[in-house]
Amino acid sequence: MKMKSRMGLVAATVLVAFFTAEVAWAQGGAVRYSYEEVRVAGDREFVLVPVAEGTIRGEVNTQMVEQTFERLRQAKRSTYGNSYANVRGQLPNRATVEVHIAANARSYAPIIIAESVYTLTEMGIPEVHFPGVVEGGLTRADVPFAAYSLTVPLWKVVPPGPLTTAQVRMPDDTLVPVSEVQAQWRSDRATLVDGVYSYLESGVEHTVRSVLRVLPELGELQVAKVTPLLTHSSARVRQEALGALEGQENNGDVLQGVAAALAEESNQTLAKSMAEFLGSSRDAQYRVLQPMHLVDHGSDEEAQAAVTALQQFGEDARAVEKLSEALRDERDAVATAAAESLEALGSHEPRVAALGDGDVDGAVRLQMAQDLAGDGKPAAVRLAGYQYIASNRSEGHANQAIAAMATLPIPAAREAVEVFLTSDSRGQRLAAAAALRERGDIEAAPALLSASESQPETQLLRDAAYQLMVAQPWETILEQTRASSVAVQELAYQAVGERGSAQGGNDVLSTIQTGASHRSAAIRGASALALGELGTDPALEVLSGMTGDSSAEVRRKVALALGSFSDAHADTLEGYLDDGDPGVVAASIDAMEQREDARAAERIRGMVGHDNHLIRGSAIRAATTFLDRDNEAAVRQHLATLSGAVNDSQQHVRLIALAQLGRFESQLAVTNIALQVGAEDTELRIAAIRALADTGHSSARPLLTSALGDPEPEVRREAIESLTRLQGAAARGELEQRLERERDPEVQEFLRTKLQQI
């Protein structure tokens, strides 16, 4: 076409045009041509149309031509910009008419050219020039806009539309009258429908979109030809294709195509429409894709609702996986809703795994842990919940979790509690020891003994291990005397003595005798303590043979065992006061104090300032027992000694001094105990609080009331116990006030129990 070859421009696609026969040249023109929007077969098109314009009649001259072009420009100033017409020579046939298209209007050149050529040639001007845009003059034949007979594509008249004079452009570009199309529709509908579908292969986006819009009206949608367009390069085509598939929400092939397209769709508006399409299906495997999509791409409210909706699809692994991913969502409400949905589905495994995922918000993990620890869950699942709570909540909650953990009937629960025996928190260490003791598994004894060697609460942990052993069935205790661990055997032999006094039978003493001659000093020492527990003459006879044992550890245990016999081996105990091992000396003092044997009282009083803290501590305790309470001077002197010992360099001695001060109902004792109520060390504060109650002195009450607010739950618990012991029902007011402020759940429970008891 002349215009296309010389302009170097892309002409606008014109779907409807006008064809003209001969133009009758006239003096002036009665028509102005305008490129306008029209509606054809329900679609919007742009075509060149004639507009009656009587005011441009008259003699054709330069002024008329320029005024006519100006009328075109004024009608569409935004299109023409500053374009203008220029005439050189004699009009109409010997002049050169030029239209200078402004630089900022070049994109509209096809429209300006079409309107100018058709309007000015109506006035008898043979051609129009467009300098800088087209080489040479252009006539109507050079402009691809014809007139009078409408031509429409096939898809606009199938099924037949209201047009009667249009020509129809078939897929092969042939033109046929619309009447022939209507006749073929009645005789060979399928061929025409196939013809309409063939336009889907067009490379022109507008054509494909226009066809997609009419396909649903034809009925019997050929989905196999439409679904491939869901992945078309044009998002507008993809949108039209989805619209054409409306009503096919339960067609498996369509669902498969939409699901595949959704996975690749980059346009989020269109992706949401695809997800909604799938969400309206009856097929759950496709319906689930809508909430899955909204979790990632919906608004905050939509995403939250979507994770809740995924509860309906618990049997679909994809739903559970998406909920698991949503636990990491930065939106708190979404992550929390995901956790709640997993709880509703009973999906434990992903939540247990998420407890160790640092990308999951801590509050969400805590809520999941509390849910997982709930009643009715498998023991292993509850264990995971309790472990997280014990490691991440305040001490009261942690201690409750440790205690609950120990009740779970699986070995892993015991092992998990054992981990807390070496916690950085004293409260957790003691809670773990108490929980294991309550659980009663003898398998926990090695862990308790091991912890006693590395943690400050050596005696408390060893006592817990021993109490655990004593609580075992008799056969188990006997069996443990043959355990692979010497430390466990030691506990077992000692327990034989405590349980044996009630058990009776020949195997009790014979078992202890076996231990008394064991090559291990630890086991011999434990056997010595067992003999003391038995307290029988045969037991004393065996013990007598052990007094000269080469091991200081054994002699120490022998001394302590002799404390159970009222008057036997008094000389032996006095002799031990000269033993070279401080532990033996201290044990001898303890035994005489236990027997209230004051024969060596003066010598023991002289040891209250001994260099060795073991001897010093035992001497202070014994001196309190042997003290003549009627001798006021002696009492004052001893209280002074205890007052100094409260500040001893060794905590062992300080603890003994506090306990001994508690044996005096006096203001001075309370005053000296008060020095440690605010001690930095927790164990010292607890010992001081307990000693205050032991005094029974009224001046201790304000100190105990103040201790109810101690920062450590363990100390507050002791303060509650001690205040109740000191004041009884009179303490109700202070305890009720504390209950209102208390936040630790363990202490709260303890407070309620005490209030009920008083």
Protein Blocks (a to p, Z undefined) as FASTA:
>chain_A
ZZlmmnopacdddfbdcddddddddedjfbdcddddddeehiacddddddddfklgccdd
fklmmmmmmmmmmmmmmlnmmaccddedjdfklcccdddddfklmmmmmmmmmmmmmmmm
mnopabdcdehkagcjddfklpccdehiacddfklmcccdfbfkbccddfkopacdfklm
mmmmmmmmmlmmmmmmmmmmpcbfklmmmmmmmmmmngpiafklmmmmmmgfblklmmmm
mmmmgoilmgfklmmmmmmmmmmpmblklmmmmmmmmmmpmblklmmmmmmmmmmmmcfk
lmmmmmmmmmmmmmpmklmmmmmmmmmpmblklmmmmmmmmmmnopaklmmmmmmmmkbc
fklmmmmmmmmmpghiafklmmmmmmmmmmmmcfklmmmmmmmmmmpccfklmmmmmmmm
mgfblklmmmmmmmmmmnopaklmmmmmmmmmmmmklmlmmmmmmmmmmmpcfklmmmmm
mcfblklmmmmmmmmmmmmmmngpjklmmmmmmmmmpfblklmmmmmmmmmmnopaklmm
mmmmmmmgfblklmmmmmmmmmmpmkgoklmmmmmmmpcbfklmmmmmmmmmmnopaklm
mmmmmmmmgfblklmmmmmmmmmmmpcfklmklmmmmmmmmmmmmmgfblklmmmmmmmm
mmpccfklmmmmmmmmmgmblklmmmmmmmmmmnopaklmmmmmmmmmgfblklmmmmmm
mmmmmnmmmlmmmmmmmmmmpmbfklmmmmmmmmmmZZ
